Amino acid sequence: MYQDINFKLQDLYQSKWDSLVRGRSGLMERKMDYTRPLLIKLKDEQAYSQADKRVMILGQETNGWAELGAGSAFTPENTMNKYVEFFGDGRSVKWRSPFWNESKRFIRLIEKRFPQNKVAYTYNNVVKIGKSSGIGFPGEIVYKSEMDNFNVLKMEIEILKPDLLLFFSGTSYDVRIRQKLGEYIAEPIKSFSENELCRLKFANDLPFAVRTFHPKAMYIKKLDKLHYFNSIIDAAF
């Protein structure tokens, strides 16, 4: 039943929490720069469960996320609630950036192409623990702590059962995707090159997956985003 999704996510996170806290203590001793893990919670489980098309859009990592300030509760429930406060159902994210602008544009395109379908999406990242300040990969020590103590991405996908995984991560995160989800064959879509737009055909049972540039890179390269997005929709649906 749809009511079980958030329960299953919280149960997953809780099962890893003691290990995460131990790893966090080690990072604190090293004075490493990192923030909370990105935990998912659905604002409306029923709407998500009943959607005709479910999409998980994955970026690279968070750049600041529900920072661990004084008196800030560090529990799975509190951290999941931060996700709902920030993301909601994805339609009203106030943050304006290439990632959010294009994520919402992509979802609107699906809705326009399939007006009779209900569409739901979740936001996630390949790397679940990012920097508490600044941008970019948090560093190998923080990433190793995540892999050792809180490697949950594949299980999140199994619980949420999206129809499409869209990696806005570029080629530089391919090694992280393989470490998290297993080996895959990259198959170019239409006339695009493998580096531009490709399907990731995993050896294990994962949803239809596509990898392309991060939206910021699309802006820098002045790419035809609608051409990319419509090609993804054609391939996935």
C-alpha positions in Angstrom: 0.0 0.0 0.0 1.1 3.6 -0.6 1.2 4.3 3.1 4.2 2.0 3.4 6.6 3.9 1.2 7.8 6.5 3.8 7.8 3.9 6.5 10.1 1.7 4.4 12.4 4.6 3.6 12.6 5.5 7.3 13.2 1.9 8.3 16.0 1.8 5.7 17.7 4.9 7.0 17.2 3.9 10.7 18.9 0.6 9.9 22.0 2.4 8.8 21.9 5.3 11.3 24.2 4.0 14.0 26.8 3.2 11.4 26.3 6.7 9.9 26.8 8.4 13.3 30.0 6.4 13.9 31.3 7.5 10.6 30.3 11.1 11.3 32.3 11.0 14.5 35.3 10.0 12.6 34.8 12.9 10.1 34.3 15.3 13.0 37.7 14.3 14.5 39.3 15.1 11.1 37.3 18.4 11.0 35.9 17.4 7.6 33.5 19.7 5.8 30.2 17.8 5.2 26.5 18.0 5.9 23.5 15.8 6.5 22.7 12.9 4.2 20.0 13.6 1.6 17.1 11.5 2.8 13.9 11.2 0.8 10.3 11.5 2.1 7.2 11.7 -0.1 4.9 14.6 0.6 1.9 12.6 -0.8 2.4 8.9 -0.8 -0.9 8.2 -2.4 -0.3 10.6 -5.3 3.1 9.1 -5.9 1.8 5.5 -5.7 -1.0 6.2 -8.1 1.1 8.2 -10.7 1.2 6.7 -14.2 4.8 7.8 -14.6 7.3 8.1 -11.8 10.7 9.8 -12.4 13.8 10.0 -10.1 16.0 12.9 -11.1 19.6 12.6 -9.7 22.1 15.3 -9.5 25.7 14.9 -8.3 25.7 15.9 -4.6 24.2 18.5 -2.4 25.9 21.9 -1.9 24.8 22.6 1.7 21.8 20.6 3.0 19.8 21.2 6.2 23.0 22.2 7.9 23.9 20.6 11.3 23.7 23.8 13.4 23.6 24.0 17.2 20.4 22.4 18.5 19.5 20.8 15.1 18.1 17.3 15.6 20.1 14.7 13.8 17.6 11.8 13.3 16.2 10.1 10.2 12.7 11.5 10.8 14.0 15.1 11.2 16.2 14.8 8.2 13.4 13.3 6.0 11.2 16.2 7.1 13.8 18.6 5.8 13.4 17.0 2.4 9.7 17.6 2.4 10.2 21.2 3.5 12.6 21.9 0.7 11.2 19.7 -2.1 7.5 19.2 -1.5 6.2 17.5 -4.6 8.9 19.2 -6.8 6.6 21.7 -8.4 7.2 24.6 -6.0 10.9 24.4 -5.2 11.8 28.0 -4.6 15.5 27.6 -5.3 16.4 28.9 -8.8 19.4 27.2 -10.4 20.1 25.3 -13.7 19.4 22.0 -12.0 16.0 23.0 -10.6 14.9 25.0 -13.6 15.6 22.1 -16.0 14.3 19.4 -13.7 10.9 21.2 -13.6 11.0 21.8 -17.3 11.6 18.1 -17.9 8.6 17.1 -15.8 6.4 19.7 -17.5 7.4 18.3 -20.9 6.3 14.8 -19.8 3.0 16.2 -18.6 2.5 18.0 -21.9 3.3 14.9 -23.9 1.1 12.7 -21.8 -1.8 14.9 -20.6 -3.9 12.0 -19.5 -1.2 10.7 -17.2 -0.4 11.6 -13.7 3.4 12.3 -13.3 5.3 12.2 -10.0 9.0 12.7 -9.4 11.6 12.6 -6.6 14.9 14.4 -6.3 18.1 12.5 -5.3 21.8 12.6 -5.7 24.5 10.1 -6.7 26.5 11.2 -3.7 24.2 11.4 -0.6 26.5 13.4 1.7 27.8 16.7 0.3 29.8 19.7 1.5 28.2 21.9 4.1 29.6 24.9 2.3 30.9 25.5 -1.2 30.2 23.4 -4.3 31.5 20.2 -5.7 32.5 16.7 -4.7 33.0 16.5 -0.9 36.2 14.6 -1.1 37.3 11.0 -1.0 37.3 10.7 2.8 33.7 11.9 3.2 32.6 9.8 0.2 34.4 6.7 1.6 32.5 7.2 4.9 29.3 7.3 3.0 30.1 4.1 1.1 31.2 2.3 4.2 28.3 3.5 6.5 25.4 4.7 4.4 25.3 3.2 1.0 21.5 3.4 0.4 20.9 4.5 -3.1 20.0 1.2 -4.7 17.6 0.4 -1.8 15.9 3.8 -2.2 15.3 3.0 -5.9 13.9 -0.5 -4.9 11.5 1.1 -2.5 10.4 4.0 -4.7 10.2 2.0 -7.9 10.6 4.9 -10.4 9.9 4.2 -14.1 12.9 6.4 -15.1 16.2 7.3 -13.5 17.5 10.5 -15.0 21.1 11.2 -14.1 22.0 14.9 -14.5 25.5 14.0 -13.5 27.7 14.0 -16.6 30.4 11.5 -17.3 32.6 12.4 -14.3 30.3 10.6 -11.9 30.1 7.4 -13.9 32.5 5.7 -11.5 30.3 6.7 -8.6 27.2 5.4 -10.3 28.9 2.0 -10.9 30.0 1.9 -7.3 26.5 2.5 -6.1 24.4 0.6 -8.6 26.7 -1.9 -10.3 28.0 -2.3 -13.8 26.2 -1.1 -16.9 26.6 -0.8 -20.6 26.3 2.8 -22.0 24.1 2.8 -25.1 23.9 6.2 -27.0 20.4 7.5 -27.6 19.5 8.5 -31.2 22.2 10.5 -32.8 23.9 11.6 -29.6 27.3 10.5 -28.5 27.7 8.3 -25.4 29.1 11.3 -23.5 26.1 13.5 -24.5 23.1 11.3 -23.9 23.0 7.6 -23.3 20.9 4.8 -21.7 22.6 3.0 -18.8 21.8 -0.7 -19.2 22.5 -2.2 -15.8 23.3 -5.8 -15.3 20.9 -6.0 -12.4 17.2 -5.3 -12.3 17.0 -1.5 -12.3 14.6 0.9 -14.0 15.2 2.5 -17.4 18.1 4.8 -16.8 19.5 7.7 -18.8 22.6 9.8 -18.2 23.3 13.3 -19.6 25.0 16.5 -18.8 24.4 18.4 -15.6 22.0 21.3 -16.5 24.7 23.9 -15.6 27.0 22.3 -18.3 24.1 22.4 -20.7 23.9 26.2 -20.1 27.6 26.6 -20.6 27.6 24.6 -23.8 24.5 26.4 -25.0 22.8 23.0 -25.8 19.3 22.6 -27.1 17.8 21.3 -23.9 14.4 20.6 -25.4 16.0 18.3 -28.0 17.8 16.4 -25.2 14.7 16.2 -23.1 12.3 15.1 -25.8 14.8 12.5 -26.9 14.9 11.1 -23.3 11.1 11.0 -23.2 10.9 9.3 -26.6 13.4 6.6 -25.4 11.9 6.1 -21.9 8.1 6.2 -22.6 
